[in-house]
Amino acid sequence: MLKVANFPGEQIKQLMENIDYVSEGDKLELSQKAWSFITEKYHAQLALEKIHILDEVKAGKRKYNANDIEEVKTRLIHELMQKLSETESKESLDEVRKSLEVYSVKKNKS
């Protein structure tokens, strides 16, 4: 998960070498930070995709379709799931969606 959150590779390597010495509280905090970064990246990608779609509609290259945004969300979540599974994560799609929702709500409140 840390790779997906774009943590520096050297830091991940050092952390994994010393994981037995990391407290559960620190692991939880690290996990929360990783999900926060992943969520920020997801929302940034989603915003860029929305802008791209609206620009194409504005330019007459495509017609507006209310399902376009949902398709983008589904694709981005699928891509995220692929990245997580590549990093040997055992998270389910529902857990990823729930985490995105939780951190999205936290982001919107701040």
C-alpha distances in whole Angstrom, upper triangle without the diagonal:
4,5,5,6,9,9,12,12,15,13,10,13,15,13,12,16,17,14,18,19,16,18,16,17,15,12,12,13,10,8,11,11,7,8,11,10,9,12,14,13,14,17,18,18,20,22,23,23,26,28,28,29,32,33,34,36,38,39,40,37,36,37,35,33,32,29,28,25,24,24,22,20,19,19,16,14,15,13,10,10,11,9,6,9,10,7,9,7,10,10,13,14,16,13,11,14,15,12,13,17,16,15,17,20,19,19,23,24,24
4,5,5,6,6,8,9,11,10,7,10,12,10,11,14,15,13,17,18,15,17,16,16,14,11,12,12,9,8,10,9,6,9,11,9,9,13,14,13,15,18,18,18,21,23,23,24,27,28,29,30,33,33,35,37,38,39,41,38,37,39,37,35,34,32,30,27,27,26,24,22,22,21,18,17,18,16,13,14,14,11,9,12,12,9,11,10,14,13,17,17,19,16,14,17,18,15,15,19,18,16,18,21,20,19,23,24,23
4,5,5,6,8,7,11,10,8,10,13,12,12,15,17,16,19,20,18,20,20,20,17,15,16,16,12,12,14,12,9,11,13,11,10,14,15,13,14,18,18,17,20,22,22,23,26,27,27,29,31,32,33,35,37,37,39,36,36,37,36,34,33,31,29,26,26,25,23,21,21,20,17,16,17,14,11,13,12,9,9,11,10,7,11,11,14,14,17,18,20,18,15,18,20,17,17,20,20,18,20,23,22,21,25,26,25
4,5,8,10,11,14,14,11,14,17,15,15,19,20,18,22,23,20,22,21,21,19,16,17,16,13,12,13,12,8,9,11,9,7,11,12,10,11,14,15,14,16,19,19,19,22,24,24,25,28,29,30,32,33,34,36,33,32,34,32,31,29,27,25,23,22,21,19,17,18,16,13,12,13,11,8,10,10,6,7,10,9,8,11,10,14,13,15,15,17,15,12,15,17,14,13,17,18,16,17,20,20,19,22,24,23
4,6,9,11,14,12,11,14,16,15,15,19,19,18,21,22,19,20,19,19,17,15,15,14,11,10,11,9,5,7,8,6,5,9,9,8,10,13,13,14,16,18,18,20,22,23,24,26,28,29,30,32,33,34,36,34,33,34,32,31,30,28,26,23,23,23,20,18,19,18,14,14,16,13,10,13,13,10,10,13,13,11,14,13,16,15,17,17,18,16,13,15,17,13,13,16,16,13,15,18,17,16,19,21,20
4,6,8,11,11,10,13,15,14,15,18,19,18,22,23,20,22,22,21,18,17,17,16,13,13,14,11,8,11,11,8,8,12,11,10,12,15,14,14,18,19,19,20,23,24,24,26,29,29,30,33,34,34,36,34,34,35,34,33,32,30,28,25,25,25,22,20,21,20,16,17,18,15,12,15,15,11,12,15,14,12,15,15,18,18,20,20,22,20,17,19,20,17,16,20,20,17,18,22,20,19,22,24,22
4,6,9,7,7,10,12,11,12,15,16,15,19,19,17,19,19,19,15,14,15,14,10,11,13,10,8,11,12,9,10,14,14,13,15,18,17,18,21,22,22,24,26,27,28,30,32,32,34,36,37,38,40,38,37,39,37,36,35,33,31,28,28,28,25,23,24,23,20,19,21,18,15,17,18,14,14,17,16,13,16,16,19,19,22,22,24,21,18,21,22,18,18,21,21,18,20,23,21,20,23,25,23
4,6,5,6,9,10,11,12,14,16,16,20,20,18,20,21,21,17,17,18,17,13,15,16,14,12,15,16,13,14,17,17,15,19,21,20,20,24,25,24,26,29,29,30,32,34,34,36,38,39,40,42,39,39,41,40,39,38,36,34,31,31,31,28,26,27,26,22,23,23,20,18,20,20,16,16,19,17,14,18,18,22,22,25,25,27,24,22,24,25,22,22,25,25,22,23,26,24,23,27,28,26
4,5,5,6,9,10,11,12,14,15,19,19,18,21,21,22,19,17,19,18,15,16,18,16,14,17,18,15,16,20,19,18,20,23,22,22,25,27,26,28,31,32,31,34,36,36,37,40,41,41,43,41,41,42,41,40,39,37,35,33,33,32,29,28,28,26,23,23,23,20,18,20,19,15,15,17,15,13,16,17,20,21,24,25,27,25,22,25,26,23,23,27,26,24,26,29,27,26,29,31,29
4,5,5,6,9,10,11,13,14,17,17,17,20,21,22,18,17,20,19,16,17,20,17,16,19,20,18,19,22,22,21,24,26,25,26,29,30,30,31,34,35,35,37,39,39,41,43,44,45,47,44,44,46,45,44,43,41,38,36,36,35,32,31,32,30,27,27,27,24,22,23,22,19,19,21,18,16,18,19,23,24,27,28,30,27,25,28,29,26,26,30,29,26,28,31,29,28,32,33,31
4,5,5,6,9,10,11,12,15,15,13,17,18,18,15,14,17,15,12,14,17,14,13,17,18,16,17,21,20,20,22,25,24,25,28,29,29,31,34,34,35,37,39,39,41,43,44,45,47,45,44,46,44,43,42,40,38,35,35,35,32,30,31,30,26,26,27,24,21,23,23,19,18,21,19,16,18,18,22,22,26,27,29,26,24,27,27,23,24,27,26,23,26,29,26,25,29,30,28
4,5,5,6,9,10,10,14,14,13,16,17,17,14,12,15,15,11,12,15,14,12,15,17,15,16,19,20,19,21,24,24,24,27,29,29,30,33,34,34,36,38,39,40,42,44,44,46,44,43,45,43,42,40,38,36,34,33,33,30,28,29,27,24,23,24,22,19,20,20,16,15,17,16,12,14,15,18,19,23,24,26,23,21,24,25,21,22,25,24,22,25,27,25,25,29,30,28
4,5,5,6,9,10,13,14,14,17,18,20,16,15,18,18,14,16,19,17,15,19,21,19,19,23,23,22,24,27,27,27,30,32,32,33,36,37,37,39,41,42,43,45,47,47,49,46,46,47,46,45,43,41,39,37,36,35,33,31,31,30,27,26,26,24,22,22,21,18,17,18,17,13,15,16,20,21,25,26,28,25,24,27,28,25,25,29,28,26,28,31,29,29,32,33,32
4,6,5,6,8,12,11,11,15,17,18,15,14,17,17,14,16,19,17,16,20,21,20,21,24,25,24,26,29,29,29,32,34,34,35,38,39,39,41,44,44,45,48,49,49,51,49,48,50,48,47,46,44,42,39,39,38,35,34,34,33,30,29,29,27,24,25,25,21,20,22,20,17,18,19,22,23,27,29,30,27,26,29,29,26,27,30,29,27,29,32,29,29,33,34,32
4,5,5,6,9,9,8,12,13,14,11,10,14,13,11,13,16,15,14,17,19,18,19,22,23,22,25,27,27,28,31,32,33,34,37,38,38,40,42,43,44,46,48,49,50,48,47,49,47,45,44,42,40,37,37,36,34,32,32,31,28,27,28,26,23,23,23,20,18,20,19,15,16,17,19,20,24,26,27,24,23,26,26,23,24,27,26,24,27,29,27,27,30,31,29
4,5,5,8,10,9,13,14,16,13,11,15,15,12,13,17,16,15,18,20,19,20,23,24,24,25,28,29,29,31,33,34,35,37,39,39,41,43,44,45,47,49,49,51,48,47,49,47,45,44,42,40,37,37,36,34,32,31,30,28,26,27,25,22,22,22,19,17,18,17,13,14,15,17,19,23,25,26,23,22,26,26,23,25,28,26,25,28,30,28,28,32,33,31
4,6,8,9,10,14,16,18,15,14,17,18,15,17,20,20,18,22,24,23,23,26,28,27,29,32,32,32,35,37,37,38,41,42,42,44,46,47,48,50,52,52,54,52,51,52,51,49,48,45,44,41,40,40,37,35,35,34,31,30,30,28,26,25,25,22,20,21,20,17,17,18,21,22,26,28,30,27,26,30,30,27,28,31,30,28,31,34,31,32,35,36,34
4,5,6,7,11,13,15,12,12,15,16,14,16,19,19,18,21,23,22,23,26,28,27,29,32,32,33,35,37,38,39,41,43,43,45,47,48,49,51,53,54,55,53,52,53,52,50,48,46,45,42,41,41,38,36,36,35,32,31,31,30,27,27,27,24,22,23,22,19,19,19,21,23,27,29,30,27,26,30,29,26,28,31,29,27,31,33,30,31,34,35,33
4,5,5,8,10,12,10,9,12,14,12,13,16,17,16,19,21,21,21,24,26,26,27,30,31,31,33,35,36,37,40,41,42,43,45,47,48,50,51,52,54,51,50,51,49,48,46,43,42,40,38,38,36,34,33,33,30,28,29,28,24,24,25,22,19,21,20,17,17,16,18,20,23,26,27,23,23,27,26,23,25,28,26,25,28,30,28,29,32,32,31
4,6,8,10,13,12,10,14,16,14,16,19,19,19,22,24,24,25,27,29,29,31,33,34,35,37,39,40,41,43,45,45,47,49,50,51,53,55,56,57,55,54,55,53,51,49,46,45,43,41,41,39,37,36,36,33,31,32,31,28,27,28,25,22,23,23,20,19,19,20,22,25,28,29,25,26,29,28,25,28,30,28,27,31,32,30,31,35,35,34
4,6,9,12,10,10,14,15,14,16,19,19,19,22,24,24,25,28,29,29,31,33,34,35,37,39,40,41,43,45,46,47,49,51,52,54,55,56,58,56,55,56,53,52,50,48,46,44,42,43,40,38,38,38,35,33,34,32,29,29,30,27,24,26,26,22,22,21,23,24,28,30,31,27,27,30,29,26,29,31,28,27,31,32,30,31,34,34,32
4,7,8,6,7,10,11,10,12,15,15,16,18,20,20,22,24,25,26,28,30,31,32,34,36,37,38,40,42,43,44,46,47,49,50,52,53,55,53,52,52,50,48,46,44,43,40,39,39,37,35,35,35,32,30,31,30,26,26,27,25,22,24,24,20,20,19,21,21,25,27,28,24,24,27,26,23,25,27,25,24,27,28,26,27,30,30,29
4,5,5,6,9,10,11,12,14,15,16,18,20,21,22,24,26,27,28,30,32,33,34,36,38,39,40,42,43,45,47,48,49,51,52,54,55,54,52,53,50,49,46,44,43,40,39,40,38,35,35,35,32,30,32,31,27,27,29,26,23,25,26,22,22,20,21,22,25,27,27,23,24,27,25,22,25,26,24,23,26,27,24,26,29,29,28
4,5,5,6,9,10,10,12,14,15,16,18,20,21,22,24,26,27,28,30,31,32,34,36,37,39,41,42,43,45,46,48,49,51,52,54,52,50,51,48,46,44,42,41,38,36,37,35,32,32,33,30,28,29,29,25,25,27,25,21,23,24,21,20,18,19,19,22,24,24,20,21,24,22,19,22,24,21,20,24,24,22,24,27,27,26
4,5,5,6,9,10,11,12,14,15,16,18,20,21,23,24,26,27,29,30,31,33,35,36,37,39,41,42,43,45,47,48,49,51,52,51,49,50,47,45,42,41,40,37,36,37,35,32,32,33,30,28,30,29,25,25,28,25,22,25,26,22,22,20,21,20,23,25,24,20,21,23,21,18,21,22,19,18,22,22,20,22,25,24,23
4,5,5,6,8,10,10,12,14,15,16,18,20,21,22,24,26,27,29,30,31,33,34,36,37,39,40,42,43,45,46,48,49,51,49,48,49,46,44,42,40,39,36,35,36,34,31,32,32,29,27,29,28,24,24,26,24,21,23,24,21,21,19,20,20,23,25,25,21,21,23,22,18,21,22,20,18,22,23,20,21,25,24,23
4,5,5,6,9,10,10,12,14,15,16,18,20,21,22,24,26,27,28,30,32,33,34,36,37,39,40,42,43,45,46,48,49,47,46,47,44,42,40,38,37,34,33,34,32,29,29,29,26,24,26,25,21,21,23,20,18,20,21,17,17,15,17,16,20,22,22,18,18,21,19,16,19,21,18,17,21,22,20,21,24,24,23
4,5,5,6,9,10,11,12,14,15,16,18,20,21,22,24,26,27,28,30,31,33,35,36,37,39,40,42,43,45,46,48,46,44,45,42,40,38,36,35,32,31,32,30,27,27,28,25,23,25,24,20,20,23,21,18,20,22,18,18,16,17,15,18,20,19,16,16,18,16,13,16,18,15,14,18,19,16,18,21,21,20
4,5,5,6,9,10,10,12,14,15,16,18,20,21,23,24,26,27,29,30,31,33,35,36,37,39,41,42,43,45,47,45,44,44,41,40,37,36,35,32,31,32,30,27,28,28,25,23,25,25,21,21,24,21,19,22,23,19,20,18,19,18,21,22,21,18,17,19,18,14,16,18,15,13,17,18,15,16,20,19,18
4,5,5,6,9,10,11,12,14,15,17,18,20,21,23,24,26,27,29,30,32,33,35,36,38,39,41,42,43,45,43,42,43,40,39,37,35,34,31,30,31,28,25,26,26,23,21,23,22,18,19,21,18,16,19,20,16,17,15,17,16,20,21,21,17,16,19,18,14,16,18,16,14,17,19,16,17,21,21,19
4,5,5,6,9,10,10,12,14,15,16,18,20,21,22,24,26,27,28,30,31,33,34,36,37,39,40,42,43,41,40,41,38,36,34,32,31,28,27,28,26,23,23,23,20,18,20,20,16,16,18,16,13,16,17,14,15,13,14,13,16,17,17,13,13,15,14,11,13,15,13,12,15,17,15,16,19,20,19
4,5,5,6,9,10,10,12,14,15,16,18,20,21,22,24,26,27,29,30,31,33,34,36,37,39,40,42,40,39,39,36,35,32,31,30,27,26,27,25,22,23,23,20,18,21,20,16,17,20,18,15,19,20,17,18,15,17,15,17,18,17,14,13,15,13,9,11,13,10,9,12,14,11,12,16,16,15
4,5,5,6,9,10,11,12,14,15,16,18,20,21,23,24,26,27,29,30,32,33,35,36,37,39,41,39,38,39,36,35,33,31,30,27,26,27,24,22,23,23,20,19,21,20,16,18,20,17,16,19,20,17,19,16,18,17,19,19,19,16,15,16,15,12,12,15,13,10,13,15,12,12,16,16,15
4,5,5,6,9,10,11,12,14,15,17,18,20,21,23,24,26,27,29,30,32,33,35,36,37,39,37,36,37,35,33,31,29,28,25,24,25,22,20,21,21,17,16,18,17,13,15,16,14,12,15,16,14,15,13,16,14,17,17,17,14,12,15,14,11,11,14,13,10,13,16,14,14,17,18,17
4,5,5,6,8,10,10,12,14,15,16,18,20,21,22,24,25,27,28,30,31,33,34,36,37,36,34,34,32,30,28,26,25,22,21,22,20,17,18,18,15,13,16,15,12,13,16,13,12,15,17,15,16,13,15,12,14,14,14,11,9,11,11,7,7,10,9,7,10,12,11,11,15,16,16
4,5,5,6,9,10,11,12,14,15,16,18,20,21,23,24,26,27,29,30,32,33,35,36,35,33,34,31,30,28,27,25,22,22,23,20,17,19,20,16,15,18,17,14,16,18,16,15,18,20,18,20,17,19,16,18,17,17,14,12,13,13,9,8,11,9,6,8,11,9,8,12,13,12
4,5,5,6,9,10,11,12,14,15,17,18,20,21,23,24,26,27,29,30,31,33,35,33,32,33,31,30,28,27,25,22,22,22,19,17,19,19,15,15,17,16,12,15,17,14,14,18,18,16,19,17,19,17,19,18,19,16,13,15,15,12,10,13,13,9,11,14,12,11,14,16,15
4,6,5,6,9,10,11,12,14,15,16,18,20,21,22,24,26,27,29,30,32,33,31,30,31,29,27,25,24,22,19,19,19,16,14,15,15,11,11,13,12,9,11,13,11,11,14,15,14,16,14,16,14,16,14,16,13,10,12,13,10,8,12,12,9,10,14,13,12,15,17,17
4,5,5,6,8,10,10,12,14,15,16,18,20,21,22,24,26,27,28,30,31,30,28,29,26,25,23,22,20,17,17,18,15,12,14,15,11,10,14,13,10,13,15,14,13,17,18,17,19,17,18,15,16,14,15,13,10,10,11,8,6,9,9,6,7,10,10,9,11,14,14
4,5,5,6,9,10,11,12,14,15,17,18,20,21,23,24,26,27,29,30,29,28,29,26,25,23,23,21,17,18,19,16,14,16,16,13,13,16,15,13,16,18,16,16,20,20,19,22,19,21,19,20,18,18,17,14,14,15,12,9,12,12,9,8,12,11,8,11,14,13
4,6,5,6,9,10,11,12,14,15,16,18,20,21,23,24,26,27,29,27,26,27,25,24,23,22,19,16,17,17,14,13,15,14,10,11,14,12,10,14,15,13,14,18,18,17,20,18,21,18,19,17,19,17,14,14,16,13,11,13,15,12,11,15,15,12,14,17,16
4,5,5,6,9,10,11,12,14,15,16,18,20,21,23,24,26,27,25,24,25,22,21,20,18,16,13,14,14,11,9,11,11,7,8,11,10,8,12,14,12,13,17,17,17,20,18,19,17,17,15,16,15,11,11,13,12,8,11,13,11,10,13,14,12,14,17,17
4,5,5,6,9,10,10,12,14,15,16,18,20,21,22,24,26,24,23,24,21,20,18,18,16,12,13,14,11,9,13,13,10,11,14,13,12,15,17,16,17,20,21,21,23,21,23,20,20,17,18,17,14,13,14,13,9,11,13,11,8,12,13,10,11,15,15
4,5,5,6,9,10,11,12,14,15,17,19,20,21,23,24,23,22,23,21,21,20,19,17,14,15,16,12,12,15,14,11,13,16,14,13,17,18,17,18,22,22,22,25,23,25,22,23,20,21,20,17,16,18,16,13,15,16,14,12,15,15,12,13,17,16
4,5,5,6,9,10,11,12,14,15,17,18,20,21,23,21,20,21,19,19,18,17,14,12,13,13,9,9,12,11,8,11,13,11,11,15,16,15,17,20,20,20,23,22,24,21,21,19,20,20,16,16,18,17,13,15,18,15,14,17,18,15,16,20,20
4,5,5,6,9,10,11,12,14,15,17,18,20,21,20,18,19,17,16,15,14,11,8,10,11,7,7,10,10,8,10,13,12,12,15,17,17,18,21,22,22,25,23,24,21,21,18,19,19,16,14,17,16,12,14,17,15,12,16,17,15,15,19,19
4,5,5,6,9,10,11,12,14,15,16,18,20,19,18,19,16,16,15,15,13,10,12,13,10,10,14,14,11,14,17,16,16,19,21,20,21,24,25,25,28,26,28,25,24,21,22,22,19,17,19,19,15,16,18,16,13,16,18,14,14,18,18
4,5,5,6,9,10,10,12,14,15,16,18,17,17,18,16,17,16,16,13,11,14,14,10,12,15,14,12,15,17,16,16,20,20,20,22,24,25,25,28,27,29,26,26,23,24,24,21,20,22,21,17,19,21,19,17,20,21,18,18,21,21
4,5,5,6,9,10,11,12,14,15,17,15,14,15,14,14,14,13,10,8,11,11,7,9,12,11,10,13,15,14,15,18,19,19,21,23,24,25,28,26,28,25,25,21,23,23,20,19,21,21,17,19,22,20,17,20,22,19,19,23,23
4,5,5,6,8,10,11,12,14,15,14,13,14,11,12,11,12,9,7,10,11,8,10,13,13,12,15,17,17,18,21,22,22,24,26,27,28,30,29,30,27,26,23,23,24,21,19,22,22,18,18,21,20,17,19,22,19,18,22,22
4,5,5,6,9,10,10,12,14,14,13,14,12,14,14,15,12,10,14,14,12,14,17,16,15,18,20,19,20,23,24,24,26,29,29,30,33,31,33,30,29,26,27,28,24,23,25,25,21,21,24,22,19,22,23,20,19,23,23
4,6,5,6,9,10,11,12,11,11,13,12,13,14,15,11,11,14,14,11,14,16,15,15,18,19,18,20,23,23,23,26,28,28,29,32,31,33,30,29,26,27,28,25,23,26,26,22,23,26,24,22,24,26,23,23,26,26
4,5,5,6,9,10,11,9,8,9,8,10,11,11,8,8,12,11,10,13,15,14,15,18,19,19,20,23,24,24,27,28,29,31,33,32,33,30,29,25,27,28,25,23,26,26,22,23,26,25,22,24,27,24,23,27,27
4,5,5,6,8,10,10,9,9,8,10,11,13,10,10,14,14,13,15,18,18,18,21,22,22,23,26,27,27,29,32,32,34,36,34,36,33,32,28,29,30,27,25,27,28,24,24,27,26,23,25,27,24,23,26,27
4,5,5,6,9,9,9,11,10,13,15,16,13,13,17,17,15,18,20,19,19,23,24,23,25,28,28,28,31,33,33,35,37,36,37,35,34,30,32,33,29,28,30,30,26,27,30,28,25,27,29,26,25,29,29
4,5,5,6,5,6,8,9,12,14,15,12,13,17,16,15,18,20,19,19,23,23,23,25,28,28,28,31,33,33,35,37,36,37,35,34,30,32,33,30,28,31,31,27,28,31,30,27,29,31,28,28,31,32
4,5,5,6,5,6,6,9,12,14,11,13,16,16,15,18,20,20,21,24,25,25,27,29,30,30,33,34,35,37,39,38,39,36,35,31,32,34,31,28,31,32,28,28,31,30,27,29,32,29,27,31,32
4,5,8,8,9,9,13,15,17,15,16,19,19,18,21,23,23,23,26,28,27,29,32,32,33,35,37,37,39,41,40,41,39,37,34,35,36,33,31,33,34,30,30,33,32,28,30,32,30,28,31,32
4,6,8,10,11,15,17,19,16,18,21,21,19,23,25,24,24,28,28,28,30,33,33,33,36,38,38,39,42,41,42,40,39,35,36,38,35,33,36,36,32,32,36,34,31,33,35,32,31,34,35
4,5,7,9,13,16,18,15,17,21,20,19,23,24,24,25,28,28,28,31,33,33,34,37,38,38,40,43,42,43,40,39,35,36,38,35,33,36,36,33,33,36,35,32,34,37,34,32,36,37
4,7,10,12,16,17,14,16,19,18,17,21,22,21,22,26,26,25,28,30,30,31,34,35,35,37,40,39,40,38,36,33,34,36,33,31,35,35,31,32,35,34,31,34,36,33,32,36,37
4,7,9,12,13,11,14,16,15,15,19,20,19,21,24,24,24,26,28,29,30,32,34,34,36,38,37,38,36,34,30,32,34,31,29,32,33,29,30,33,32,29,32,34,32,31,34,35
4,6,10,11,10,13,15,15,16,19,20,20,21,24,25,25,27,29,30,31,34,35,35,38,39,38,39,36,34,30,31,34,31,29,31,33,29,29,33,32,29,31,34,31,30,33,35
4,7,9,8,10,13,13,14,16,18,18,20,22,23,24,26,28,29,30,32,33,34,36,38,36,37,34,32,28,29,31,29,26,29,30,26,26,29,29,26,27,30,28,27,30,32
4,5,6,8,10,10,12,14,15,16,18,20,21,22,24,25,26,28,30,31,32,34,36,34,34,31,29,25,26,28,26,23,26,28,24,24,27,28,24,26,29,27,26,29,31
4,6,7,8,9,11,12,14,15,17,18,20,21,23,24,26,27,29,30,32,33,35,33,33,29,27,23,23,26,24,21,23,25,22,21,24,25,21,23,26,25,23,26,28
4,6,5,6,9,10,11,12,14,15,16,18,20,21,22,24,26,27,29,30,32,30,29,27,24,20,21,23,21,18,21,23,20,19,23,24,21,22,26,24,23,27,29
4,5,5,6,9,10,11,12,14,15,16,18,20,21,23,24,26,27,29,30,29,29,26,24,21,21,24,21,19,22,23,20,20,23,23,20,22,25,24,23,26,28
4,5,5,6,9,10,10,12,14,15,16,18,20,21,22,24,26,27,29,27,27,24,22,19,19,21,18,16,19,20,16,16,20,20,17,19,22,20,19,23,24
4,5,5,6,9,10,11,12,14,15,16,18,20,21,22,24,26,27,25,25,22,20,16,16,18,16,13,16,18,15,15,18,19,16,18,21,20,19,23,25
4,5,5,6,9,10,10,12,14,15,16,18,20,21,22,24,26,24,24,22,19,16,17,19,17,15,18,19,16,17,21,21,18,21,24,22,22,26,27
4,5,5,6,9,10,10,12,14,15,16,18,20,21,23,24,23,23,21,19,16,17,19,16,14,17,18,15,16,19,19,17,19,22,20,20,24,25
4,5,5,6,8,10,10,12,14,15,16,18,20,21,23,21,21,18,16,13,14,15,13,10,14,14,11,12,16,16,13,16,19,17,17,21,22
4,6,5,6,9,10,10,12,14,15,16,18,20,21,19,19,16,14,11,12,14,12,10,14,15,12,14,17,17,16,18,21,20,20,24,25
4,5,5,6,9,10,10,12,14,15,16,19,20,19,19,17,16,12,15,16,13,12,16,17,14,16,19,19,17,21,23,21,22,26,27
4,5,5,6,9,10,11,12,14,15,17,19,17,18,16,15,12,14,15,11,11,14,14,11,14,17,16,15,18,20,18,19,23,24
4,5,5,6,9,10,10,12,14,15,17,14,15,12,11,8,10,11,8,8,11,11,9,12,15,14,14,17,19,18,19,22,23
4,5,5,6,9,10,10,12,14,15,14,14,12,11,8,11,13,10,10,14,14,13,15,18,18,17,20,22,21,23,26,27
4,5,5,6,9,10,11,13,14,14,15,14,13,11,14,15,11,12,16,15,14,17,19,18,18,21,23,21,23,26,27
4,5,5,6,9,10,11,13,11,13,11,11,9,12,12,8,10,13,12,11,14,16,15,15,19,20,19,21,24,24
4,5,5,6,8,10,11,9,10,8,8,7,10,10,8,10,13,12,12,15,17,16,17,20,21,21,23,26,26
4,5,5,6,9,10,10,11,11,11,10,14,14,11,13,17,16,15,18,20,20,20,24,25,24,26,29,29
4,5,5,6,9,9,11,11,12,12,15,14,12,14,17,15,15,18,20,19,19,23,23,22,25,28,27
4,5,5,7,5,8,8,10,10,13,12,9,13,15,13,13,17,18,17,18,22,22,22,24,26,27
4,5,5,5,7,8,9,10,14,13,11,14,17,16,16,20,21,20,22,25,25,25,28,30,30
4,5,7,10,11,13,14,17,16,14,17,20,18,19,22,23,22,24,27,27,27,29,32,32
4,6,9,11,13,15,18,16,14,18,19,17,18,22,22,21,23,26,26,25,28,30,30
4,6,9,12,14,17,15,14,18,19,18,19,22,23,22,24,27,27,27,30,32,32
4,6,9,11,13,11,11,14,16,14,16,19,19,19,21,23,23,24,27,28,29
4,6,10,12,10,10,14,15,14,16,19,19,19,22,24,24,25,28,29,30
4,7,8,6,7,10,11,10,12,15,15,16,18,20,21,22,24,26,27
4,5,5,6,9,10,11,12,14,15,17,18,20,21,22,24,26,27
4,5,5,6,9,10,11,12,14,15,16,18,20,21,22,24,26
4,5,5,6,9,10,10,12,14,15,16,18,20,21,23,25
4,5,5,6,9,10,10,12,14,15,16,18,20,21,23
4,5,5,6,9,10,11,12,14,15,16,18,20,21
4,5,5,6,9,10,10,12,14,15,16,18,20
4,5,5,6,9,10,11,12,14,15,17,19
4,5,5,6,8,10,11,12,14,15,17
4,6,5,6,8,10,10,12,14,15
4,6,5,6,9,10,10,12,14
4,5,5,6,9,10,11,13
4,5,5,6,9,10,11
4,5,5,6,9,10
4,5,5,6,9
4,5,5,6
4,5,5
4,6
4
